[in-house]
Amino acid sequence: MDAPRIRPRRPLHPRTRGGRVVSPAPLLDIRRLSRDYASGGLLGGKHVTRALAELSMTVAPGTIHGIVGESGCGKSTLARLVMALDRPTSGSVHFDGEDLFRLSQRDLKRKRRDFQMVFQDPFGSLDPRQTVGRIVAEPLHVLEGSPGRAERRDRVAAMLEAVGLAPDHADRYPHAFSGGQRQRIAIARALITEPKLVVADEAVSALDLSVQAQVLNLLMDLRDRRGVTFLFITHNLAVVDAVADRVGVMYRGRLVESGPAQAVFARPLHPYTRLLADAEPDVTRFGRPERPPVLVAAPIDAEVGCSFRNRCPLAVARCATERPELRALAGGPQMGERQTACHRAEMLLETTTPG
């Protein structure tokens, strides 16, 4: 039997008005977001690690927006801040027009029903002592009070069907399900309050490759049928290329490249994105698992210049003294809306052809 395949990505058709492209208001608007963590003290000196550095980005409604980078690049810190599970050192997260960190605790709790999270480990994120029905219904109790038993049962059954499970699975326990089915249960739990945004942090990384395809197809179906917006965080650029509408590439807490996922993957305009692309197998059709090299990004420090220059084959003297800022790069309609933080981006654009 052939291995499951990820279905083709839908084409992006920008909205136009009077011949001009019109961008919808962003559902998620992140502005100059930074997060520092302090360690040491007492007998030792205090050390501050910057996990996120003045990151700005927007996510359009009804899209899958990928965030990709090495372990330690700050992408999980970003997920926690978007979910308001942590507070930033500076900057803001505007969700659906409201700054999450200026809301009262009561208003933030009310807002949480509109954004939910799916975690990496489908085995550890589900309580083995609870039935699937109770697990899926948990956000209803926490965020909406306690709906009636009949309403709760109907909503759980409808959500299980929406993720490809049977309503009678509500009476079973997590141990009776495979890894892929457990992640579907976790997705059903995230969707039970009908959120506008779901943050998926390495949501398929713990799954077998063939199961990954099934879950990724489910996320695309939920986007297309229900209009759910996903912030999809992963270390795997090939997975993002397969499912995302747009992608942001992170290195040491900063965005170094962003744009339409297909364009970024086919023609990287930052040397770090190229490094990630070269390290990943093609996941469009899953086969035997491959293990790409383990890449670990060091924390940000106070250095000047480009933080990638010591690993970059294109580095020049300017890279050691001037930090490149994320900037728009013109390259024609096939390039899409591209941004990159590289002094040599124009040279890359001239000397590379789409992959």
Beta strands, then each sheet from edge to edge (+ up, - down):
strand 1: 15-17
strand 2: 20-22
strand 3: 28-40
strand 4: 46-59
strand 5: 64-68
strand 6: 90-95
strand 7: 98-99
strand 8: 115-118
strand 9: 197-201
strand 10: 229-234
strand 11: 246-251
strand 12: 254-260
strand 13: 327-329
strand 14: 338-340
sheet 1: 1+ 2-
sheet 2: 4+ 3- 6+ 7-
sheet 3: 8+ 9+ 10+ 5+ 11+ 12- 14+ 13-
end
